[in-house]
Amino acid sequence: LTDLGALLDRLDRNVSLNPSVQHRVSSQELDWNWAPNAIREAAGGLGPVRLVLASDCVWLREHVEPFARTAEILCASSPGAKLVLSQQRRSEKLETALVRELEDRGFAGLFDGGRGSRRGSRKTVHFA
């Protein structure tokens, strides 16, 4: 699990409250605004990334590019890695910007809202 450094104590506490997963889950700092090399370095401590789960991470337009860039960096570490994004619908403009940014970075997949399935990419994203 990752979050901003200021929130790691809360993240660690949540992990400690779930004894059935404590031995399989750890937390570490990750800031989408870090330089790409710093993100790669932090991701190196995670081992091969097969799945990136993101839940309601992008609620402002200025989050779109840093989030998509970070997801791209994380998924690039492992062939076949997938991004699963659960996102509250706030505005069509925000959702469109996020989908376009992800597509521009080589992500394709199943997008909710009538967009259908897009194939042919090495990276897949699923909106849940």
Rosetta constraint file for C-alpha pairs under 8 A:
AtomPair CA 1 CA 11 HARMONIC 7.83 0.50
AtomPair CA 1 CA 25 HARMONIC 7.07 0.50
AtomPair CA 1 CA 26 HARMONIC 6.06 0.50
AtomPair CA 1 CA 27 HARMONIC 4.55 0.50
AtomPair CA 1 CA 28 HARMONIC 6.42 0.50
AtomPair CA 2 CA 8 HARMONIC 7.86 0.50
AtomPair CA 2 CA 27 HARMONIC 5.49 0.50
AtomPair CA 2 CA 28 HARMONIC 5.03 0.50
AtomPair CA 2 CA 29 HARMONIC 5.44 0.50
AtomPair CA 2 CA 30 HARMONIC 5.59 0.50
AtomPair CA 3 CA 7 HARMONIC 6.31 0.50
AtomPair CA 3 CA 8 HARMONIC 6.39 0.50
AtomPair CA 3 CA 11 HARMONIC 7.71 0.50
AtomPair CA 3 CA 27 HARMONIC 7.80 0.50
AtomPair CA 3 CA 28 HARMONIC 6.82 0.50
AtomPair CA 3 CA 29 HARMONIC 5.32 0.50
AtomPair CA 3 CA 30 HARMONIC 5.46 0.50
AtomPair CA 3 CA 31 HARMONIC 6.95 0.50
AtomPair CA 4 CA 8 HARMONIC 6.66 0.50
AtomPair CA 4 CA 29 HARMONIC 5.39 0.50
AtomPair CA 4 CA 30 HARMONIC 5.71 0.50
AtomPair CA 4 CA 31 HARMONIC 5.64 0.50
AtomPair CA 5 CA 28 HARMONIC 7.77 0.50
AtomPair CA 5 CA 29 HARMONIC 5.04 0.50
AtomPair CA 5 CA 30 HARMONIC 7.28 0.50
AtomPair CA 5 CA 31 HARMONIC 7.94 0.50
AtomPair CA 7 CA 11 HARMONIC 6.41 0.50
AtomPair CA 8 CA 12 HARMONIC 5.97 0.50
AtomPair CA 8 CA 27 HARMONIC 7.01 0.50
AtomPair CA 8 CA 28 HARMONIC 6.98 0.50
AtomPair CA 8 CA 29 HARMONIC 6.88 0.50
AtomPair CA 9 CA 13 HARMONIC 6.15 0.50
AtomPair CA 10 CA 14 HARMONIC 6.25 0.50
AtomPair CA 11 CA 15 HARMONIC 6.36 0.50
AtomPair CA 11 CA 27 HARMONIC 6.84 0.50
AtomPair CA 12 CA 16 HARMONIC 6.22 0.50
AtomPair CA 12 CA 26 HARMONIC 7.67 0.50
AtomPair CA 12 CA 27 HARMONIC 6.49 0.50
AtomPair CA 13 CA 17 HARMONIC 6.33 0.50
AtomPair CA 14 CA 18 HARMONIC 6.84 0.50
AtomPair CA 15 CA 19 HARMONIC 7.49 0.50
AtomPair CA 15 CA 21 HARMONIC 7.38 0.50
AtomPair CA 15 CA 22 HARMONIC 5.93 0.50
AtomPair CA 15 CA 25 HARMONIC 7.12 0.50
AtomPair CA 15 CA 26 HARMONIC 7.61 0.50
AtomPair CA 16 CA 22 HARMONIC 6.25 0.50
AtomPair CA 18 CA 22 HARMONIC 6.26 0.50
AtomPair CA 19 CA 23 HARMONIC 7.78 0.50
AtomPair CA 21 CA 25 HARMONIC 6.03 0.50
AtomPair CA 22 CA 26 HARMONIC 7.49 0.50
AtomPair CA 29 CA 42 HARMONIC 7.80 0.50
AtomPair CA 30 CA 34 HARMONIC 7.99 0.50
AtomPair CA 30 CA 39 HARMONIC 7.03 0.50
AtomPair CA 30 CA 42 HARMONIC 6.93 0.50
AtomPair CA 31 CA 39 HARMONIC 7.65 0.50
AtomPair CA 32 CA 39 HARMONIC 7.55 0.50
AtomPair CA 32 CA 66 HARMONIC 5.22 0.50
AtomPair CA 32 CA 67 HARMONIC 5.99 0.50
AtomPair CA 32 CA 69 HARMONIC 7.76 0.50
AtomPair CA 32 CA 70 HARMONIC 5.80 0.50
AtomPair CA 33 CA 66 HARMONIC 6.06 0.50
AtomPair CA 34 CA 38 HARMONIC 5.97 0.50
AtomPair CA 34 CA 39 HARMONIC 6.23 0.50
AtomPair CA 35 CA 39 HARMONIC 6.46 0.50
AtomPair CA 36 CA 40 HARMONIC 6.18 0.50
AtomPair CA 36 CA 70 HARMONIC 7.71 0.50
AtomPair CA 36 CA 73 HARMONIC 7.37 0.50
AtomPair CA 37 CA 41 HARMONIC 6.07 0.50
AtomPair CA 38 CA 42 HARMONIC 6.17 0.50
AtomPair CA 39 CA 43 HARMONIC 6.04 0.50
AtomPair CA 39 CA 70 HARMONIC 7.10 0.50
AtomPair CA 39 CA 73 HARMONIC 7.36 0.50
AtomPair CA 39 CA 74 HARMONIC 7.96 0.50
AtomPair CA 40 CA 44 HARMONIC 6.06 0.50
AtomPair CA 40 CA 73 HARMONIC 6.70 0.50
AtomPair CA 40 CA 74 HARMONIC 7.22 0.50
AtomPair CA 41 CA 45 HARMONIC 7.13 0.50
AtomPair CA 42 CA 46 HARMONIC 7.36 0.50
AtomPair CA 43 CA 47 HARMONIC 7.13 0.50
AtomPair CA 43 CA 74 HARMONIC 6.51 0.50
AtomPair CA 44 CA 48 HARMONIC 7.79 0.50
AtomPair CA 48 CA 77 HARMONIC 6.45 0.50
AtomPair CA 48 CA 78 HARMONIC 5.85 0.50
AtomPair CA 49 CA 74 HARMONIC 6.60 0.50
AtomPair CA 49 CA 75 HARMONIC 6.41 0.50
AtomPair CA 49 CA 77 HARMONIC 6.37 0.50
AtomPair CA 49 CA 78 HARMONIC 5.79 0.50
AtomPair CA 49 CA 81 HARMONIC 6.42 0.50
AtomPair CA 50 CA 75 HARMONIC 7.26 0.50
AtomPair CA 50 CA 78 HARMONIC 6.26 0.50
AtomPair CA 50 CA 79 HARMONIC 7.96 0.50
AtomPair CA 50 CA 80 HARMONIC 6.97 0.50
AtomPair CA 50 CA 81 HARMONIC 4.29 0.50
AtomPair CA 50 CA 82 HARMONIC 6.28 0.50
AtomPair CA 51 CA 75 HARMONIC 7.67 0.50
AtomPair CA 51 CA 81 HARMONIC 5.49 0.50
AtomPair CA 51 CA 82 HARMONIC 4.89 0.50
AtomPair CA 51 CA 83 HARMONIC 5.90 0.50
AtomPair CA 51 CA 84 HARMONIC 7.42 0.50
AtomPair CA 52 CA 71 HARMONIC 7.37 0.50
AtomPair CA 52 CA 74 HARMONIC 7.64 0.50
AtomPair CA 52 CA 75 HARMONIC 7.40 0.50
AtomPair CA 52 CA 81 HARMONIC 7.63 0.50
AtomPair CA 52 CA 82 HARMONIC 6.18 0.50
AtomPair CA 52 CA 83 HARMONIC 4.70 0.50
AtomPair CA 52 CA 84 HARMONIC 6.17 0.50
AtomPair CA 53 CA 83 HARMONIC 6.07 0.50
AtomPair CA 53 CA 84 HARMONIC 4.98 0.50
AtomPair CA 53 CA 85 HARMONIC 6.06 0.50
AtomPair CA 54 CA 83 HARMONIC 7.58 0.50
AtomPair CA 54 CA 84 HARMONIC 6.26 0.50
AtomPair CA 54 CA 85 HARMONIC 4.83 0.50
AtomPair CA 54 CA 86 HARMONIC 6.26 0.50
AtomPair CA 55 CA 85 HARMONIC 5.86 0.50
AtomPair CA 55 CA 86 HARMONIC 4.70 0.50
AtomPair CA 55 CA 87 HARMONIC 6.02 0.50
AtomPair CA 56 CA 85 HARMONIC 7.55 0.50
AtomPair CA 56 CA 86 HARMONIC 5.83 0.50
AtomPair CA 56 CA 87 HARMONIC 4.46 0.50
AtomPair CA 56 CA 88 HARMONIC 5.93 0.50
AtomPair CA 57 CA 67 HARMONIC 7.91 0.50
AtomPair CA 57 CA 87 HARMONIC 7.20 0.50
AtomPair CA 58 CA 63 HARMONIC 5.52 0.50
AtomPair CA 58 CA 64 HARMONIC 6.29 0.50
AtomPair CA 58 CA 67 HARMONIC 7.34 0.50
AtomPair CA 58 CA 87 HARMONIC 7.40 0.50
AtomPair CA 59 CA 63 HARMONIC 7.02 0.50
AtomPair CA 59 CA 90 HARMONIC 7.25 0.50
AtomPair CA 59 CA 94 HARMONIC 7.79 0.50
AtomPair CA 60 CA 64 HARMONIC 7.30 0.50
AtomPair CA 60 CA 94 HARMONIC 7.35 0.50
AtomPair CA 61 CA 94 HARMONIC 6.02 0.50
AtomPair CA 61 CA 97 HARMONIC 7.66 0.50
AtomPair CA 62 CA 66 HARMONIC 7.70 0.50
AtomPair CA 63 CA 67 HARMONIC 5.88 0.50
AtomPair CA 64 CA 68 HARMONIC 6.11 0.50
AtomPair CA 64 CA 97 HARMONIC 7.10 0.50
AtomPair CA 64 CA 98 HARMONIC 5.52 0.50
AtomPair CA 64 CA 101 HARMONIC 7.15 0.50
AtomPair CA 65 CA 69 HARMONIC 5.99 0.50
AtomPair CA 65 CA 98 HARMONIC 7.86 0.50
AtomPair CA 65 CA 101 HARMONIC 6.68 0.50
AtomPair CA 66 CA 70 HARMONIC 6.08 0.50
AtomPair CA 67 CA 71 HARMONIC 6.13 0.50
AtomPair CA 68 CA 72 HARMONIC 6.07 0.50
AtomPair CA 68 CA 98 HARMONIC 7.65 0.50
AtomPair CA 68 CA 101 HARMONIC 6.49 0.50
AtomPair CA 68 CA 102 HARMONIC 5.70 0.50
AtomPair CA 68 CA 105 HARMONIC 7.45 0.50
AtomPair CA 69 CA 73 HARMONIC 6.26 0.50
AtomPair CA 69 CA 105 HARMONIC 7.63 0.50
AtomPair CA 70 CA 74 HARMONIC 6.15 0.50
AtomPair CA 71 CA 75 HARMONIC 6.01 0.50
AtomPair CA 71 CA 83 HARMONIC 7.29 0.50
AtomPair CA 72 CA 76 HARMONIC 5.95 0.50
AtomPair CA 72 CA 105 HARMONIC 6.72 0.50
AtomPair CA 73 CA 77 HARMONIC 6.90 0.50
AtomPair CA 75 CA 79 HARMONIC 7.55 0.50
AtomPair CA 75 CA 80 HARMONIC 7.92 0.50
AtomPair CA 75 CA 81 HARMONIC 5.19 0.50
AtomPair CA 75 CA 82 HARMONIC 6.72 0.50
AtomPair CA 75 CA 83 HARMONIC 7.48 0.50
AtomPair CA 75 CA 123 HARMONIC 7.34 0.50
AtomPair CA 76 CA 81 HARMONIC 7.49 0.50
AtomPair CA 77 CA 81 HARMONIC 7.97 0.50
AtomPair CA 79 CA 122 HARMONIC 7.45 0.50
AtomPair CA 80 CA 122 HARMONIC 6.45 0.50
AtomPair CA 80 CA 123 HARMONIC 6.41 0.50
AtomPair CA 80 CA 124 HARMONIC 7.95 0.50
AtomPair CA 81 CA 123 HARMONIC 6.51 0.50
AtomPair CA 81 CA 124 HARMONIC 7.50 0.50
AtomPair CA 82 CA 123 HARMONIC 6.19 0.50
AtomPair CA 82 CA 124 HARMONIC 5.22 0.50
AtomPair CA 82 CA 125 HARMONIC 6.05 0.50
AtomPair CA 83 CA 123 HARMONIC 7.80 0.50
AtomPair CA 83 CA 124 HARMONIC 6.21 0.50
AtomPair CA 83 CA 125 HARMONIC 4.63 0.50
AtomPair CA 83 CA 126 HARMONIC 6.49 0.50
AtomPair CA 84 CA 125 HARMONIC 5.55 0.50
AtomPair CA 84 CA 126 HARMONIC 4.82 0.50
AtomPair CA 84 CA 127 HARMONIC 6.16 0.50
AtomPair CA 84 CA 128 HARMONIC 7.06 0.50
AtomPair CA 85 CA 125 HARMONIC 7.06 0.50
AtomPair CA 85 CA 126 HARMONIC 6.01 0.50
AtomPair CA 85 CA 127 HARMONIC 4.91 0.50
AtomPair CA 85 CA 128 HARMONIC 6.01 0.50
AtomPair CA 86 CA 127 HARMONIC 5.62 0.50
AtomPair CA 86 CA 128 HARMONIC 4.62 0.50
AtomPair CA 87 CA 127 HARMONIC 7.07 0.50
AtomPair CA 87 CA 128 HARMONIC 7.04 0.50
AtomPair CA 89 CA 95 HARMONIC 7.20 0.50
AtomPair CA 90 CA 94 HARMONIC 7.16 0.50
AtomPair CA 90 CA 95 HARMONIC 7.69 0.50
AtomPair CA 91 CA 95 HARMONIC 6.33 0.50
AtomPair CA 92 CA 96 HARMONIC 5.94 0.50
AtomPair CA 93 CA 97 HARMONIC 6.09 0.50
AtomPair CA 94 CA 98 HARMONIC 6.18 0.50
AtomPair CA 95 CA 99 HARMONIC 6.16 0.50
AtomPair CA 96 CA 100 HARMONIC 6.05 0.50
AtomPair CA 97 CA 101 HARMONIC 6.07 0.50
AtomPair CA 98 CA 102 HARMONIC 6.16 0.50
AtomPair CA 99 CA 103 HARMONIC 6.08 0.50
AtomPair CA 100 CA 104 HARMONIC 5.98 0.50
AtomPair CA 101 CA 105 HARMONIC 6.36 0.50
AtomPair CA 102 CA 106 HARMONIC 6.61 0.50
AtomPair CA 102 CA 107 HARMONIC 5.28 0.50
AtomPair CA 102 CA 108 HARMONIC 7.53 0.50
AtomPair CA 103 CA 107 HARMONIC 4.77 0.50
AtomPair CA 103 CA 108 HARMONIC 5.81 0.50
AtomPair CA 106 CA 121 HARMONIC 6.28 0.50
AtomPair CA 106 CA 122 HARMONIC 7.28 0.50
AtomPair CA 106 CA 123 HARMONIC 6.34 0.50
AtomPair CA 107 CA 121 HARMONIC 6.35 0.50
AtomPair CA 107 CA 122 HARMONIC 7.36 0.50
AtomPair CA 107 CA 123 HARMONIC 4.80 0.50
AtomPair CA 107 CA 124 HARMONIC 5.25 0.50
AtomPair CA 107 CA 125 HARMONIC 6.07 0.50
AtomPair CA 108 CA 117 HARMONIC 7.95 0.50
AtomPair CA 108 CA 118 HARMONIC 5.43 0.50
AtomPair CA 108 CA 119 HARMONIC 6.21 0.50
AtomPair CA 108 CA 120 HARMONIC 7.53 0.50
AtomPair CA 108 CA 121 HARMONIC 5.76 0.50
AtomPair CA 108 CA 123 HARMONIC 6.29 0.50
AtomPair CA 108 CA 124 HARMONIC 4.94 0.50
AtomPair CA 108 CA 125 HARMONIC 5.86 0.50
AtomPair CA 109 CA 117 HARMONIC 5.45 0.50
AtomPair CA 109 CA 118 HARMONIC 4.76 0.50
AtomPair CA 109 CA 119 HARMONIC 6.03 0.50
AtomPair CA 109 CA 121 HARMONIC 7.98 0.50
AtomPair CA 109 CA 123 HARMONIC 7.96 0.50
AtomPair CA 109 CA 124 HARMONIC 4.90 0.50
AtomPair CA 109 CA 125 HARMONIC 5.09 0.50
AtomPair CA 109 CA 126 HARMONIC 5.99 0.50
AtomPair CA 110 CA 115 HARMONIC 7.70 0.50
AtomPair CA 110 CA 116 HARMONIC 6.04 0.50
AtomPair CA 110 CA 117 HARMONIC 4.55 0.50
AtomPair CA 110 CA 118 HARMONIC 6.34 0.50
AtomPair CA 110 CA 124 HARMONIC 7.85 0.50
AtomPair CA 110 CA 125 HARMONIC 6.52 0.50
AtomPair CA 110 CA 126 HARMONIC 5.04 0.50
AtomPair CA 110 CA 127 HARMONIC 6.62 0.50
AtomPair CA 111 CA 115 HARMONIC 5.64 0.50
AtomPair CA 111 CA 116 HARMONIC 6.01 0.50
AtomPair CA 111 CA 117 HARMONIC 6.57 0.50
AtomPair CA 111 CA 125 HARMONIC 7.68 0.50
AtomPair CA 111 CA 126 HARMONIC 6.10 0.50
AtomPair CA 111 CA 127 HARMONIC 5.41 0.50
AtomPair CA 112 CA 116 HARMONIC 6.93 0.50
AtomPair CA 112 CA 127 HARMONIC 5.97 0.50
AtomPair CA 112 CA 128 HARMONIC 7.38 0.50
